[in-house]
Amino acid sequence: KELHWALGVLNSSCISVTPESAECIASECFKALDERLGSLNPMMGWPERVTAATTATYAALEECERSYWADSTLAFKSALKALTPMDPQSIMRLHHPVPENHVMLKRVICTPSRLILLPPSLVQSSRLLRRFSNREFLSVHFLEEQLQKLHGTETLPHVEHILREGLRIGGVTFRYLSSSASQPRGHAAMFVDAED
């Protein structure tokens, strides 16, 4: 799931990743998972391979955010090459350590015509997130096409439809769960996977 989310972030980002580069990175990820990482580092199991490919994907994304002219495919391959000889424990520690009472929450920007997946961010945990830690949560922000706050009423039917019907991302349906006191002002809401 984490690798698929990272690839979704790469494909839906607003930065200079060409479709060809995104396709090449996805192909390299799946090849790495299937064969390359395991043969180059026999100590590396499936979770480490996924973490290495996910980390390399985010490294490519960060490189493209730093420089418009960056080669995302080259950045991905360089990051993956650097990760290959590492021991499995080091690879697993690459994901940001999550402090106590915090969780990594996936985020999505929803505009009238598209969904933009964002990397997970560190947020303070709540009673709801702790109680249902086995569920997948999603923070959804509703914005205009130019990523500005919603203005006017022409986008309200779109927002209402998503709140009623939910979002389908990567084969998982997310349904509206709640909004905190401050989320409606920021045009945001919390969604949860509806697969159970």
N, C-alpha and C positions, 0 to 999 in steps of 0.2 A: 504493500500500500504506500509506503513512504517513497519508494522509487517512482511509482506511477504518479504520485502527487508532484514530485520534483520535476518529472518530465512534463506534466501538465503546466506547472509554473513556467517552465522554459518555453513551451509552445504558446502560452497565452500572454506572455510578457509583452510590454510595450517597447522593449529595447531592441537593439540591432541584431537579433538572432534571426538569420534567414531561415526559411522553411527547410532548405537543403541542409543547413547546419544542424537544425533541430532533429531532422530525420537521421542524420549521420550519428549524432550523439545517442539517440534512442537505440539505433542499431548496435553501436558500440557497447551500450549498457547491457543489452540482452546477450551479446556475445561474451561480454565479461562475466556475466552471471552464469552462463552455460559452461564455459570452458576455461577461458584465459586466466582468470584470477586463481581458480582452483589448481590449475597445472603449474602456475608460476610460484604459488605459495601454498603448498599442500596443507599447511596448518590452518588455512583460511576456510571456514565453513560458510554455509549459506547466509547467515545473518551478517557476517563480516563482508561478504561480497556485496550484499544489498547496501550496507552502510557505505562501503567504498564507492560504489557507483552513484549513490545518492549524493555523497559529499562532492564527488567530482562534477556532478551535474550542477550543484549550487555554486561550485568554484567557477565553472564556465559562465554562469549567469552573473556572478559578481564581477568577473572580468569584463563582461560586456557592459555592465552598468558603469564601470570606471572609465571605459574608453569606447566610443562609438565605433572605432575602427578595429576593435579587438576581434580576433579569430576565435569564435566560441568552440569550434571543434578542436583546435590546437590547445586551448586552455583546458578542455575536458581531458584530452589525451595526456597532457602533462600532469594534471592532478592525479589521474588514475595511475600513471606510471610511478609517481611519488608514493602512492598509497600501497602499491603491490608488495614491496618487501617488508612492510610493517607487520608487527605481530598482531594477532587478532584482538587482544585487549586494547592496544593503542588505537586500532581502527574503530572499535566500539566506543571509545572515549571521544572520538572526533565530534560526534553530535554534541551540541552544547549541553553541558551538565545542567540538569533541571534542579534548581534549589528547592528545598522543602517548601511546601505550600504554594508551589507554582506548577503550571502545566504548559506544554507547547500546544498552541491552538492554531489550527488551520484557518486561513482567512480567504475570503473571496470578495471581489468587487463586482457588483452586478449593475450593468448599465442597460439602457433599453435594448441594445442590440447584441451584447456579448457578456461573457463571464471572464473575469481576469483572476486566475488563481495566484495567490501570493504565498511566499514561504511561511511556514509556521512561525509564530512569534511567542515569546515568553509572556505569559499573563499570570496574575495572581489567581490562585485557585479559589473556588467558591464552594459552598456546601453542595450545590447541585453537581458541580464537576467532580467533587470527591465521591459523592454518593453513587454516581453513575460512571465511574472511571473506566468501565469496560465498554462504554459507548463512544462513538466518534462525534465530536462536536465541531461546529463550523461557525465562525463569525462572519456574517454577511453584511456588507456595506452597500447601500444603494446610492449610486452617483449618476450624474449626467455623462454623456459620451466623452467630454473633455476632462473627466474625473473631478468635476466640481459638484458642490451640493445640489440636490434636486431643487428646482424652482418651477413653480406653476403646477398645473393639474394634469397636463397631458401625459405624464408618466405614471400617474396614480393607478390606472388599470393594470399596467405591467407589474407594479409592485404588489398590488392586491392579488394578482394571479399567482405570483411566486409565494406569497404568504399563505395562500389557500392550498396550492398544488405542490409546493416544495421545489427543490432543485435536484436534478439528476446529474451527478458528476462521477465519471469513472465507473459507471454501473451501480453506483450507490445513490439511493434517494434520500435526501435530507429534507426534513420537515421543520417548519417554524416551531420553536419551543417557547421562547420568551424574549423579553427585552428588559434590560435593567432600567432604572429610573433615568439614566443619562443616554442610553442608546437611541431612543426615538429622536432626540434632538440632533444626534449625529447621523441619522438615517441608517441605523444599524439594528441588527437582530441576531439572536442566537438560534442556530438550527442544530438538529440532532439527526443521526442516521435512523432511518425508519425501517430497517431490514428485519427487526425482531418481531 
